[in-house]
Amino acid sequence: MSRLQVTAILVVAFLVGAAGAEAAVRVRGGGARGERARADASVGDLVSVELRGDEGTVSRSRLVAAAGRPAEMVLRDPSDPRVVRLVLRVSTGREASGDISVDYSLRVPSLRLDTSGRVSVEPGVESAFDVSPDLRAVVTALPVPSKAFDRWVERERLRRAPHSS
C-alpha cells in the first residue's frame, strides 16, 4: 500500500467517521530495526484543532497531513450543503527540536473568523492560543504511525465508549 493510499484511508476514516473512527498503521519488525522501519514509514501527522469559547467547545476537527503537503477539511451544513461551516487547512513539518510545526488557516464564517498562523507543538501535547478575543484554539499534533498515535486512538476510543452507570 502506498503512502498516498494510507493517507487517504486515514483522512477518510477521520472525516467520515468523526464520531468514532479509529485507524492504526502498523509496521512489522522488532527492536531498533522495527522502530527505524516505523519512522521511515511515516504517513504524516495527525492534527487536532479544537475551538473553545466561553460556552465550551465550539468545534473539534482532526485530519492527517502528509509532511510538507497541505491538507484541507471543509465542513458543510448538513441541511444546506452550499453553506460552509468551517474550513481548516494545515501543513506540518519537523523541527530540529523534534517538535512539529503546524501552519494553519482557519475560517468559520458564522463567527466571522478568518485567521492563519504557525504554531510549534511538542508531539502529543496540547498547545492553546487565542484566535479571537473570545475563542481559543487547542492544537495537538502526532506523527502517524507512532506509539503516541496508538495511545491517542485508544484514549479517544475509551472517551467515546458508552459508560455504564
C-alpha positions in Angstrom: 0.0 0.0 0.0 1.5 3.4 -0.9 1.8 6.3 1.4 -0.8 8.2 -0.5 -3.3 5.4 -0.1 -2.6 5.1 3.6 -3.0 8.8 4.0 -6.3 8.8 2.0 -7.6 6.0 4.2 -6.7 7.8 7.4 -8.2 11.1 6.3 -11.4 9.4 5.1 -11.7 7.5 8.4 -11.3 10.6 10.5 -13.6 12.8 8.3 -16.4 10.3 7.6 -16.5 8.6 11.0 -15.6 11.5 13.2 -17.9 10.2 15.9 -16.0 7.0 16.4 -13.4 6.4 13.7 -10.1 5.0 14.5 -7.3 3.9 12.3 -3.9 2.4 13.0 -1.0 1.7 10.8 1.5 -0.9 11.9 4.9 -1.7 10.5 6.3 -5.2 11.3 9.7 -5.5 12.8 11.4 -5.8 16.1 13.8 -3.8 18.2 15.7 -0.9 16.8 15.3 -2.1 13.3 11.5 -2.1 13.7 11.5 1.4 15.1 13.7 2.6 12.2 11.3 1.0 9.7 8.4 2.5 11.5 10.0 6.0 11.3 10.7 5.5 7.7 7.1 4.5 7.0 5.7 7.8 8.3 2.5 8.8 6.7 2.4 12.3 8.2 0.9 14.0 11.2 -2.5 13.8 12.9 -3.5 17.4 13.6 -6.4 18.0 16.0 -7.8 21.5 16.3 -10.4 22.3 19.0 -12.1 25.7 19.2 -13.2 26.7 22.7 -15.3 29.6 23.7 -16.9 30.8 27.0 -19.7 28.3 26.5 -17.4 25.3 25.9 -16.2 23.5 22.8 -17.3 25.2 19.5 -15.8 22.6 17.2 -13.3 19.8 17.1 -11.6 18.9 13.9 -8.8 16.5 13.1 -7.1 15.4 9.9 -3.9 13.7 8.8 -1.5 15.9 6.9 1.3 14.3 4.9 4.6 16.0 5.9 5.2 19.0 3.7 1.9 18.8 1.9 -1.1 20.9 2.8 -4.3 19.1 3.9 -7.8 20.7 3.9 -11.1 20.0 5.6 -14.3 21.7 4.7 -17.4 21.2 6.9 -20.7 22.0 5.4 -24.1 22.4 6.9 -25.9 19.1 6.5 -29.3 20.7 5.8 -27.8 23.0 3.2 -24.5 21.7 1.6 -23.9 25.1 0.0 -23.3 26.7 3.4 -19.7 26.3 4.7 -19.5 25.9 8.5 -15.7 25.6 8.8 -12.6 25.5 6.6 -9.3 24.2 8.1 -6.1 24.0 6.2 -2.9 22.6 7.8 0.6 21.8 6.7 3.1 20.2 9.1 6.9 19.9 9.3 9.5 18.7 11.7 11.7 21.0 13.6 15.3 20.2 14.8 14.0 20.0 18.4 11.6 17.2 17.5 8.6 19.4 17.7 6.0 19.6 14.9 5.4 22.9 13.3 1.8 23.4 12.2 0.9 26.1 9.6 -2.8 26.6 9.8 -5.6 28.6 8.2 -8.9 28.6 9.9 -12.2 30.1 8.6 -15.5 29.9 10.5 -18.0 32.2 8.5 -20.7 32.1 11.2 -18.3 33.5 13.8 -16.7 35.9 11.3 -13.3 34.2 12.0 -10.7 34.1 9.3 -7.2 33.6 10.8 -3.9 31.9 10.0 -0.5 31.4 11.5 2.1 28.9 12.7 2.3 27.1 16.0 5.1 24.7 17.2 3.8 21.8 19.3 5.5 19.0 21.1 4.1 15.8 19.7 1.1 14.7 21.8 1.0 17.8 23.9 -1.9 20.3 23.6 -0.9 23.9 22.7 -3.5 26.6 23.3 -3.6 30.1 21.9 -6.2 32.8 21.2 -7.6 33.1 17.7 -10.0 35.8 18.5 -11.0 37.8 21.6 -13.5 35.2 22.7 -12.1 32.0 21.1 -9.1 29.8 21.9 -7.7 27.1 19.7 -6.2 24.0 21.2 -3.9 22.2 18.8 -2.4 18.7 19.2 -0.2 17.0 16.6 1.1 13.4 16.5 3.2 11.5 14.0 1.3 8.8 12.1 2.2 6.0 12.7 3.7 6.2 16.2 3.2 4.8 19.7 1.9 8.2 20.7 -0.7 8.0 17.9 -1.7 4.5 19.0 -2.2 5.7 22.6 -4.2 8.7 21.4 -6.5 6.4 19.4 -7.0 4.2 22.4 -7.8 7.3 24.6 -10.3 8.5 22.0 -12.0 5.1 21.9 -12.3 5.0 25.7 -13.6 8.6 25.8 -16.3 7.8 23.3 -17.2 4.4 24.7 -20.7 4.2 26.3 -20.3 4.5 30.1 -22.2 2.2 32.3 -23.7 3.6 35.5 
